[in-house]
């Protein structure tokens, strides 16, 4: 996956493996629009500029846009398969002889297809880390159908399946016919205890007055994230609130009518978009400088009669932005959906809303009792999300793999 530089939970999990005497070879699909992964640990070696490793990776350089389909077909269906068979697999075997692999971890459904081949070639188990749920009812193309069929077959053969929470785990078990006892739950969250440390990064960078309450919405600017609805709703917020929207990918070279509409609907002087993502090492400093975090999810982008995106509906503990907010002690405003409502309801770390127009009232509730919300936000993270307490079992299971 080319986005691992924006997924703190996965990066920290690899660091935990390294700190428990595992050497990690990480192969990712490089994508210059996202920050690169930073580890600072020699036991985690990153390879990001070899797209031929992945059968579904890019088949041409980024500067080749349209008009190169024959080239792409030859590279993707002839050159890369030959290279994988004659070069890369030999490299893996040589590494395995020098320092035997314990297992191969597939960090999404597409990677599972490739990882299963490599693991079989090396004679080691596969661990499937499910990041996105694919539901049979959501499949709309032959390519998606083939991927789902492969995911089902290979996930049943995996030695271990990791998913973010019981709600997503139940859905994955039902969809793929898996034994729930083979699953472990690891929230998409960083390691280390939560704490509230007020910073000034956003105020300095965006020149936000001291008397404004900064509301941060980080992540992807997309319809399923309710970005446009939030931008429109924020125009009616009281003047004390300032909305900051942070994209997880660079927007400088992205031509998106949707992102342009989001920007057009922001109220000048009361909201801003940060179009350049920050590296992972700086993200906590940025989040520290906000006051409240917003994470909206819209499973039915086309309205109440539109098809439901069940992966979004069951976002739950897969929400990296909710975890990053709570890790910094920020109270949250999030959607009233399974998993998220359970987290907020059981801990009192924020307010759940039905739609973007309800965010203003939620913000008012939080600022009226802000200090208590902060304490509950820290407690919610430490009790429900903190990576270390959930990953201990994963470490033990991997250590025990034959």
HELIX and SHEET records of a PDB file:
HELIX    1   1 UNK A    4  UNK A    6  5                                   3    
HELIX    2   2 UNK A    8  UNK A   19  1                                  12    
HELIX    3   3 UNK A   51  UNK A   53  5                                   3    
HELIX    4   4 UNK A   69  UNK A   74  1                                   6    
HELIX    5   5 UNK A   75  UNK A   79  3                                   5    
HELIX    6   6 UNK A   80  UNK A   83  1                                   4    
HELIX    7   7 UNK A   84  UNK A   88  3                                   5    
HELIX    8   8 UNK A   89  UNK A   98  1                                  10    
HELIX    9   9 UNK A  109  UNK A  122  1                                  14    
HELIX   10  10 UNK A  136  UNK A  138  5                                   3    
HELIX   11  11 UNK A  142  UNK A  157  1                                  16    
HELIX   12  12 UNK A  166  UNK A  176  1                                  11    
HELIX   13  13 UNK A  180  UNK A  182  5                                   3    
HELIX   14  14 UNK A  201  UNK A  206  1                                   6    
HELIX   15  15 UNK A  223  UNK A  225  5                                   3    
HELIX   16  16 UNK A  227  UNK A  234  1                                   8    
HELIX   17  17 UNK A  257  UNK A  264  1                                   8    
HELIX   18  18 UNK A  280  UNK A  288  1                                   9    
HELIX   19  19 UNK A  310  UNK A  313  1                                   4    
HELIX   20  20 UNK A  316  UNK A  318  5                                   3    
HELIX   21  21 UNK A  320  UNK A  327  1                                   8    
HELIX   22  22 UNK A  340  UNK A  347  1                                   8    
HELIX   23  23 UNK A  356  UNK A  358  5                                   3    
HELIX   24  24 UNK A  359  UNK A  368  1                                  10    
HELIX   25  25 UNK A  370  UNK A  380  1                                  11    
HELIX   26  26 UNK A  381  UNK A  385  3                                   5    
HELIX   27  27 UNK A  387  UNK A  399  1                                  13    
SHEET    1   A 2 UNK A  24  UNK A  27  0                                        
SHEET    2   A 2 UNK A  44  UNK A  47  1                                        
SHEET    1   B 4 UNK A 103  UNK A 106  0                                        
SHEET    2   B 4 UNK A 125  UNK A 129  1                                        
SHEET    3   B 4 UNK A 160  UNK A 163  1                                        
SHEET    4   B 4 UNK A 183  UNK A 185  1                                        
SHEET    1   C 6 UNK A 271  UNK A 274  0                                        
SHEET    2   C 6 UNK A 241  UNK A 247  1                                        
SHEET    3   C 6 UNK A 213  UNK A 219  1                                        
SHEET    4   C 6 UNK A 292  UNK A 295  1                                        
SHEET    5   C 6 UNK A 331  UNK A 335  1                                        
SHEET    6   C 6 UNK A 350  UNK A 353  1                                        
END                                                                             
